[in-house]
Amino acid sequence: MKFEILKGDEEKFCRLTRVKRMIFDFRVHQRIQNFLSLKSKLFSQ
């Protein structure tokens, strides 16, 4: 019984870390996109 509970918690933890990584990747991607668009604006002027 204890083992099953641990396994369930492990799955939850894995899911949580995956979501956190996805959010982090999304933020990084947005920052890069903002930086690139800013750079292109500066160069086009």
Secondary structure as a PSIPRED ss2 file (coil, helix, strand):
# PSIPRED VFORMAT (PSIPRED V4.0)

   1 M C   1.000  0.000  0.000
   2 K H   0.000  1.000  0.000
   3 F H   0.000  1.000  0.000
   4 E H   0.000  1.000  0.000
   5 I H   0.000  1.000  0.000
   6 L H   0.000  1.000  0.000
   7 K H   0.000  1.000  0.000
   8 G H   0.000  1.000  0.000
   9 D H   0.000  1.000  0.000
  10 E H   0.000  1.000  0.000
  11 E H   0.000  1.000  0.000
  12 K H   0.000  1.000  0.000
  13 F H   0.000  1.000  0.000
  14 C H   0.000  1.000  0.000
  15 R H   0.000  1.000  0.000
  16 L H   0.000  1.000  0.000
  17 T H   0.000  1.000  0.000
  18 R H   0.000  1.000  0.000
  19 V H   0.000  1.000  0.000
  20 K H   0.000  1.000  0.000
  21 R H   0.000  1.000  0.000
  22 M H   0.000  1.000  0.000
  23 I H   0.000  1.000  0.000
  24 F H   0.000  1.000  0.000
  25 D H   0.000  1.000  0.000
  26 F H   0.000  1.000  0.000
  27 R H   0.000  1.000  0.000
  28 V H   0.000  1.000  0.000
  29 H H   0.000  1.000  0.000
  30 Q H   0.000  1.000  0.000
  31 R H   0.000  1.000  0.000
  32 I H   0.000  1.000  0.000
  33 Q H   0.000  1.000  0.000
  34 N H   0.000  1.000  0.000
  35 F H   0.000  1.000  0.000
  36 L H   0.000  1.000  0.000
  37 S H   0.000  1.000  0.000
  38 L H   0.000  1.000  0.000
  39 K H   0.000  1.000  0.000
  40 S H   0.000  1.000  0.000
  41 K H   0.000  1.000  0.000
  42 L H   0.000  1.000  0.000
  43 F H   0.000  1.000  0.000
  44 S H   0.000  1.000  0.000
  45 Q C   1.000  0.000  0.000
